[in-house]
C-alpha cells in the first residue's frame, strides 16, 4: 500500500516543514509493515511538497496511524495535507533490478463491488476484482 500526502508550504515555512516531515517519517518507520518513505518537493512549484510511505498492506498502515508515537509526531502534520485521496493500492513494483519477485502484477485486491458494499454487509463468496 502506498500513502501519498501533498502539502502547500509557503517559502519561509519550508525548513520547519521539512524537519516535521522527517520526524513524521521516523515515527512511521518504527511501525510493523513499514517498507520505506520519502519527502519531496515539486521542481516546478517549490511550495508543493509530498510525503510518501510504502506499507506491506493497508492494515499495517492503519495500525501505524493508531500508534501513540505516530499520533504524537506524524498525525498532526498529516492532518495538514491537501484534501485528496491518499491511500493507493500497489499493483506493481519495479526497481533497478527489475520487477520485484512476489509483488502484485496488475491484479487488484479491491473487489469490484467495493464501492457499493459497506463495512458489515455481506458480499458474495467470490467477487472478482475490478481489474479481472
PyMOL CGO cylinders between C-alpha atoms (Angstrom):
from pymol import cmd
from pymol.cgo import CYLINDER

trace = [
    CYLINDER, 0.00, 0.00, 0.00, 1.30, 3.42, -0.90, 0.3, 1, 1, 1, 1, 1, 1,
    CYLINDER, 1.30, 3.42, -0.90, 0.30, 6.50, 1.10, 0.3, 1, 1, 1, 1, 1, 1,
    CYLINDER, 0.30, 6.50, 1.10, 0.80, 9.85, -0.64, 0.3, 1, 1, 1, 1, 1, 1,
    CYLINDER, 0.80, 9.85, -0.64, 0.07, 13.16, 1.08, 0.3, 1, 1, 1, 1, 1, 1,
    CYLINDER, 0.07, 13.16, 1.08, 0.65, 16.52, -0.58, 0.3, 1, 1, 1, 1, 1, 1,
    CYLINDER, 0.65, 16.52, -0.58, 1.10, 19.87, 1.15, 0.3, 1, 1, 1, 1, 1, 1,
    CYLINDER, 1.10, 19.87, 1.15, 1.15, 23.54, 0.21, 0.3, 1, 1, 1, 1, 1, 1,
    CYLINDER, 1.15, 23.54, 0.21, 4.03, 25.12, 2.18, 0.3, 1, 1, 1, 1, 1, 1,
    CYLINDER, 4.03, 25.12, 2.18, 4.88, 28.82, 1.89, 0.3, 1, 1, 1, 1, 1, 1,
    CYLINDER, 4.88, 28.82, 1.89, 8.60, 29.61, 1.43, 0.3, 1, 1, 1, 1, 1, 1,
    CYLINDER, 8.60, 29.61, 1.43, 9.58, 30.69, 4.97, 0.3, 1, 1, 1, 1, 1, 1,
    CYLINDER, 9.58, 30.69, 4.97, 7.86, 27.62, 6.45, 0.3, 1, 1, 1, 1, 1, 1,
    CYLINDER, 7.86, 27.62, 6.45, 9.78, 25.14, 4.25, 0.3, 1, 1, 1, 1, 1, 1,
    CYLINDER, 9.78, 25.14, 4.25, 12.64, 24.39, 6.67, 0.3, 1, 1, 1, 1, 1, 1,
    CYLINDER, 12.64, 24.39, 6.67, 10.26, 23.78, 9.56, 0.3, 1, 1, 1, 1, 1, 1,
    CYLINDER, 10.26, 23.78, 9.56, 8.01, 21.64, 7.39, 0.3, 1, 1, 1, 1, 1, 1,
    CYLINDER, 8.01, 21.64, 7.39, 10.93, 19.52, 6.22, 0.3, 1, 1, 1, 1, 1, 1,
    CYLINDER, 10.93, 19.52, 6.22, 12.01, 18.88, 9.82, 0.3, 1, 1, 1, 1, 1, 1,
    CYLINDER, 12.01, 18.88, 9.82, 8.46, 17.96, 10.87, 0.3, 1, 1, 1, 1, 1, 1,
    CYLINDER, 8.46, 17.96, 10.87, 8.17, 15.65, 7.84, 0.3, 1, 1, 1, 1, 1, 1,
    CYLINDER, 8.17, 15.65, 7.84, 11.42, 13.88, 8.82, 0.3, 1, 1, 1, 1, 1, 1,
    CYLINDER, 11.42, 13.88, 8.82, 10.08, 13.37, 12.34, 0.3, 1, 1, 1, 1, 1, 1,
    CYLINDER, 10.08, 13.37, 12.34, 6.78, 12.05, 10.95, 0.3, 1, 1, 1, 1, 1, 1,
    CYLINDER, 6.78, 12.05, 10.95, 8.56, 9.54, 8.72, 0.3, 1, 1, 1, 1, 1, 1,
    CYLINDER, 8.56, 9.54, 8.72, 10.82, 8.47, 11.60, 0.3, 1, 1, 1, 1, 1, 1,
    CYLINDER, 10.82, 8.47, 11.60, 7.76, 7.74, 13.73, 0.3, 1, 1, 1, 1, 1, 1,
    CYLINDER, 7.76, 7.74, 13.73, 6.11, 5.81, 10.88, 0.3, 1, 1, 1, 1, 1, 1,
    CYLINDER, 6.11, 5.81, 10.88, 9.32, 3.91, 10.13, 0.3, 1, 1, 1, 1, 1, 1,
    CYLINDER, 9.32, 3.91, 10.13, 9.22, 2.32, 13.57, 0.3, 1, 1, 1, 1, 1, 1,
    CYLINDER, 9.22, 2.32, 13.57, 5.91, 0.59, 12.86, 0.3, 1, 1, 1, 1, 1, 1,
    CYLINDER, 5.91, 0.59, 12.86, 5.37, -3.00, 11.66, 0.3, 1, 1, 1, 1, 1, 1,
    CYLINDER, 5.37, -3.00, 11.66, 4.72, -3.26, 7.93, 0.3, 1, 1, 1, 1, 1, 1,
    CYLINDER, 4.72, -3.26, 7.93, 6.78, -0.14, 7.05, 0.3, 1, 1, 1, 1, 1, 1,
    CYLINDER, 6.78, -0.14, 7.05, 8.70, -0.56, 3.78, 0.3, 1, 1, 1, 1, 1, 1,
    CYLINDER, 8.70, -0.56, 3.78, 10.03, 2.95, 3.23, 0.3, 1, 1, 1, 1, 1, 1,
    CYLINDER, 10.03, 2.95, 3.23, 9.13, 6.54, 2.62, 0.3, 1, 1, 1, 1, 1, 1,
    CYLINDER, 9.13, 6.54, 2.62, 10.35, 9.86, 1.30, 0.3, 1, 1, 1, 1, 1, 1,
    CYLINDER, 10.35, 9.86, 1.30, 9.84, 13.60, 1.38, 0.3, 1, 1, 1, 1, 1, 1,
    CYLINDER, 9.84, 13.60, 1.38, 9.82, 15.57, -1.86, 0.3, 1, 1, 1, 1, 1, 1,
    CYLINDER, 9.82, 15.57, -1.86, 9.17, 18.99, -3.29, 0.3, 1, 1, 1, 1, 1, 1,
    CYLINDER, 9.17, 18.99, -3.29, 7.92, 19.78, -6.80, 0.3, 1, 1, 1, 1, 1, 1,
    CYLINDER, 7.92, 19.78, -6.80, 10.70, 21.06, -9.03, 0.3, 1, 1, 1, 1, 1, 1,
    CYLINDER, 10.70, 21.06, -9.03, 8.39, 23.47, -10.84, 0.3, 1, 1, 1, 1, 1, 1,
    CYLINDER, 8.39, 23.47, -10.84, 6.39, 24.58, -7.77, 0.3, 1, 1, 1, 1, 1, 1,
    CYLINDER, 6.39, 24.58, -7.77, 8.58, 24.88, -4.65, 0.3, 1, 1, 1, 1, 1, 1,
    CYLINDER, 8.58, 24.88, -4.65, 5.54, 25.39, -2.43, 0.3, 1, 1, 1, 1, 1, 1,
    CYLINDER, 5.54, 25.39, -2.43, 4.16, 21.92, -3.28, 0.3, 1, 1, 1, 1, 1, 1,
    CYLINDER, 4.16, 21.92, -3.28, 5.55, 19.14, -1.07, 0.3, 1, 1, 1, 1, 1, 1,
    CYLINDER, 5.55, 19.14, -1.07, 4.83, 15.41, -0.84, 0.3, 1, 1, 1, 1, 1, 1,
    CYLINDER, 4.83, 15.41, -0.84, 5.36, 12.73, 1.77, 0.3, 1, 1, 1, 1, 1, 1,
    CYLINDER, 5.36, 12.73, 1.77, 5.11, 9.12, 0.65, 0.3, 1, 1, 1, 1, 1, 1,
    CYLINDER, 5.11, 9.12, 0.65, 5.20, 5.93, 2.69, 0.3, 1, 1, 1, 1, 1, 1,
    CYLINDER, 5.20, 5.93, 2.69, 5.16, 2.36, 1.48, 0.3, 1, 1, 1, 1, 1, 1,
    CYLINDER, 5.16, 2.36, 1.48, 3.48, -0.38, 3.55, 0.3, 1, 1, 1, 1, 1, 1,
    CYLINDER, 3.48, -0.38, 3.55, 3.15, -4.15, 3.44, 0.3, 1, 1, 1, 1, 1, 1,
    CYLINDER, 3.15, -4.15, 3.44, -0.65, -3.78, 3.40, 0.3, 1, 1, 1, 1, 1, 1,
    CYLINDER, -0.65, -3.78, 3.40, -3.44, -1.37, 4.28, 0.3, 1, 1, 1, 1, 1, 1,
    CYLINDER, -3.44, -1.37, 4.28, -3.87, -2.94, 7.72, 0.3, 1, 1, 1, 1, 1, 1,
    CYLINDER, -3.87, -2.94, 7.72, -0.26, -2.14, 8.64, 0.3, 1, 1, 1, 1, 1, 1,
    CYLINDER, -0.26, -2.14, 8.64, -0.76, 1.48, 7.59, 0.3, 1, 1, 1, 1, 1, 1,
    CYLINDER, -0.76, 1.48, 7.59, -3.98, 1.87, 9.56, 0.3, 1, 1, 1, 1, 1, 1,
    CYLINDER, -3.98, 1.87, 9.56, -2.50, 0.26, 12.68, 0.3, 1, 1, 1, 1, 1, 1,
    CYLINDER, -2.50, 0.26, 12.68, 0.55, 2.51, 12.36, 0.3, 1, 1, 1, 1, 1, 1,
    CYLINDER, 0.55, 2.51, 12.36, -1.65, 5.61, 12.38, 0.3, 1, 1, 1, 1, 1, 1,
    CYLINDER, -1.65, 5.61, 12.38, -3.13, 4.46, 15.70, 0.3, 1, 1, 1, 1, 1, 1,
    CYLINDER, -3.13, 4.46, 15.70, 0.27, 4.01, 17.40, 0.3, 1, 1, 1, 1, 1, 1,
    CYLINDER, 0.27, 4.01, 17.40, 0.98, 6.55, 20.16, 0.3, 1, 1, 1, 1, 1, 1,
    CYLINDER, 0.98, 6.55, 20.16, 4.30, 7.76, 18.71, 0.3, 1, 1, 1, 1, 1, 1,
    CYLINDER, 4.30, 7.76, 18.71, 2.72, 8.25, 15.28, 0.3, 1, 1, 1, 1, 1, 1,
    CYLINDER, 2.72, 8.25, 15.28, -0.29, 10.10, 16.72, 0.3, 1, 1, 1, 1, 1, 1,
    CYLINDER, -0.29, 10.10, 16.72, 2.14, 12.37, 18.56, 0.3, 1, 1, 1, 1, 1, 1,
    CYLINDER, 2.14, 12.37, 18.56, 4.74, 13.00, 15.83, 0.3, 1, 1, 1, 1, 1, 1,
    CYLINDER, 4.74, 13.00, 15.83, 3.08, 12.31, 12.46, 0.3, 1, 1, 1, 1, 1, 1,
    CYLINDER, 3.08, 12.31, 12.46, -0.70, 12.68, 12.57, 0.3, 1, 1, 1, 1, 1, 1,
    CYLINDER, -0.70, 12.68, 12.57, -0.68, 16.45, 13.33, 0.3, 1, 1, 1, 1, 1, 1,
    CYLINDER, -0.68, 16.45, 13.33, 1.38, 17.02, 10.17, 0.3, 1, 1, 1, 1, 1, 1,
    CYLINDER, 1.38, 17.02, 10.17, -0.57, 14.51, 8.07, 0.3, 1, 1, 1, 1, 1, 1,
    CYLINDER, -0.57, 14.51, 8.07, -3.77, 16.34, 9.03, 0.3, 1, 1, 1, 1, 1, 1,
    CYLINDER, -3.77, 16.34, 9.03, -2.47, 19.42, 7.15, 0.3, 1, 1, 1, 1, 1, 1,
    CYLINDER, -2.47, 19.42, 7.15, -2.34, 17.57, 3.83, 0.3, 1, 1, 1, 1, 1, 1,
    CYLINDER, -2.34, 17.57, 3.83, -4.35, 18.73, 0.84, 0.3, 1, 1, 1, 1, 1, 1,
    CYLINDER, -4.35, 18.73, 0.84, -7.83, 17.21, 0.84, 0.3, 1, 1, 1, 1, 1, 1,
    CYLINDER, -7.83, 17.21, 0.84, -7.48, 14.47, -1.76, 0.3, 1, 1, 1, 1, 1, 1,
    CYLINDER, -7.48, 14.47, -1.76, -7.19, 10.66, -1.82, 0.3, 1, 1, 1, 1, 1, 1,
    CYLINDER, -7.19, 10.66, -1.82, -4.02, 9.49, -0.07, 0.3, 1, 1, 1, 1, 1, 1,
    CYLINDER, -4.02, 9.49, -0.07, -4.06, 5.67, 0.01, 0.3, 1, 1, 1, 1, 1, 1,
    CYLINDER, -4.06, 5.67, 0.01, -3.18, 3.73, -3.13, 0.3, 1, 1, 1, 1, 1, 1,
    CYLINDER, -3.18, 3.73, -3.13, -3.15, 0.01, -3.83, 0.3, 1, 1, 1, 1, 1, 1,
    CYLINDER, -3.15, 0.01, -3.83, 0.20, -1.08, -5.29, 0.3, 1, 1, 1, 1, 1, 1,
    CYLINDER, 0.20, -1.08, -5.29, -0.40, -3.04, -8.48, 0.3, 1, 1, 1, 1, 1, 1,
    CYLINDER, -0.40, -3.04, -8.48, 3.23, -3.45, -9.50, 0.3, 1, 1, 1, 1, 1, 1,
    CYLINDER, 3.23, -3.45, -9.50, 6.74, -2.58, -8.39, 0.3, 1, 1, 1, 1, 1, 1,
    CYLINDER, 6.74, -2.58, -8.39, 9.96, -2.24, -10.38, 0.3, 1, 1, 1, 1, 1, 1,
    CYLINDER, 9.96, -2.24, -10.38, 13.39, -1.22, -9.12, 0.3, 1, 1, 1, 1, 1, 1,
    CYLINDER, 13.39, -1.22, -9.12, 16.84, -1.12, -10.71, 0.3, 1, 1, 1, 1, 1, 1,
    CYLINDER, 16.84, -1.12, -10.71, 16.94, -4.94, -10.69, 0.3, 1, 1, 1, 1, 1, 1,
    CYLINDER, 16.94, -4.94, -10.69, 13.57, -5.17, -12.46, 0.3, 1, 1, 1, 1, 1, 1,
    CYLINDER, 13.57, -5.17, -12.46, 10.18, -6.32, -11.19, 0.3, 1, 1, 1, 1, 1, 1,
    CYLINDER, 10.18, -6.32, -11.19, 10.26, -7.44, -7.56, 0.3, 1, 1, 1, 1, 1, 1,
    CYLINDER, 10.26, -7.44, -7.56, 9.58, -11.17, -7.17, 0.3, 1, 1, 1, 1, 1, 1,
    CYLINDER, 9.58, -11.17, -7.17, 6.28, -11.93, -5.48, 0.3, 1, 1, 1, 1, 1, 1,
    CYLINDER, 6.28, -11.93, -5.48, 4.94, -8.40, -5.96, 0.3, 1, 1, 1, 1, 1, 1,
    CYLINDER, 4.94, -8.40, -5.96, 1.49, -7.81, -7.47, 0.3, 1, 1, 1, 1, 1, 1,
    CYLINDER, 1.49, -7.81, -7.47, 1.47, -7.77, -11.26, 0.3, 1, 1, 1, 1, 1, 1,
    CYLINDER, 1.47, -7.77, -11.26, -1.57, -5.71, -12.16, 0.3, 1, 1, 1, 1, 1, 1,
    CYLINDER, -1.57, -5.71, -12.16, -4.19, -7.68, -10.25, 0.3, 1, 1, 1, 1, 1, 1,
    CYLINDER, -4.19, -7.68, -10.25, -6.22, -5.74, -7.71, 0.3, 1, 1, 1, 1, 1, 1,
    CYLINDER, -6.22, -5.74, -7.71, -7.27, -6.97, -4.27, 0.3, 1, 1, 1, 1, 1, 1,
    CYLINDER, -7.27, -6.97, -4.27, -10.12, -4.48, -4.40, 0.3, 1, 1, 1, 1, 1, 1,
    CYLINDER, -10.12, -4.48, -4.40, -13.42, -6.21, -5.07, 0.3, 1, 1, 1, 1, 1, 1,
    CYLINDER, -13.42, -6.21, -5.07, -15.49, -4.95, -7.99, 0.3, 1, 1, 1, 1, 1, 1,
    CYLINDER, -15.49, -4.95, -7.99, -18.35, -4.18, -5.57, 0.3, 1, 1, 1, 1, 1, 1,
    CYLINDER, -18.35, -4.18, -5.57, -16.14, -2.35, -3.03, 0.3, 1, 1, 1, 1, 1, 1,
    CYLINDER, -16.14, -2.35, -3.03, -17.87, 0.97, -3.74, 0.3, 1, 1, 1, 1, 1, 1,
    CYLINDER, -17.87, 0.97, -3.74, -21.34, -0.45, -3.11, 0.3, 1, 1, 1, 1, 1, 1,
    CYLINDER, -21.34, -0.45, -3.11, -20.91, -2.95, -0.25, 0.3, 1, 1, 1, 1, 1, 1,
    CYLINDER, -20.91, -2.95, -0.25, -20.46, -1.23, 3.12, 0.3, 1, 1, 1, 1, 1, 1,
    CYLINDER, -20.46, -1.23, 3.12, -18.46, -2.48, 6.09, 0.3, 1, 1, 1, 1, 1, 1,
    CYLINDER, -18.46, -2.48, 6.09, -20.51, -5.13, 7.87, 0.3, 1, 1, 1, 1, 1, 1,
    CYLINDER, -20.51, -5.13, 7.87, -22.55, -6.02, 4.80, 0.3, 1, 1, 1, 1, 1, 1,
    CYLINDER, -22.55, -6.02, 4.80, -22.07, -9.36, 3.15, 0.3, 1, 1, 1, 1, 1, 1,
    CYLINDER, -22.07, -9.36, 3.15, -20.54, -9.57, -0.30, 0.3, 1, 1, 1, 1, 1, 1,
    CYLINDER, -20.54, -9.57, -0.30, -20.59, -12.64, -2.48, 0.3, 1, 1, 1, 1, 1, 1,
    CYLINDER, -20.59, -12.64, -2.48, -18.30, -15.57, -1.60, 0.3, 1, 1, 1, 1, 1, 1,
    CYLINDER, -18.30, -15.57, -1.60, -16.06, -14.79, -4.57, 0.3, 1, 1, 1, 1, 1, 1,
    CYLINDER, -16.06, -14.79, -4.57, -16.35, -11.31, -6.02, 0.3, 1, 1, 1, 1, 1, 1,
    CYLINDER, -16.35, -11.31, -6.02, -13.98, -10.58, -8.91, 0.3, 1, 1, 1, 1, 1, 1,
    CYLINDER, -13.98, -10.58, -8.91, -11.73, -7.56, -8.81, 0.3, 1, 1, 1, 1, 1, 1,
    CYLINDER, -11.73, -7.56, -8.81, -12.49, -4.55, -10.98, 0.3, 1, 1, 1, 1, 1, 1,
    CYLINDER, -12.49, -4.55, -10.98, -9.31, -5.46, -12.94, 0.3, 1, 1, 1, 1, 1, 1,
    CYLINDER, -9.31, -5.46, -12.94, -10.24, -9.13, -13.54, 0.3, 1, 1, 1, 1, 1, 1,
]
cmd.load_cgo(trace, "trace")
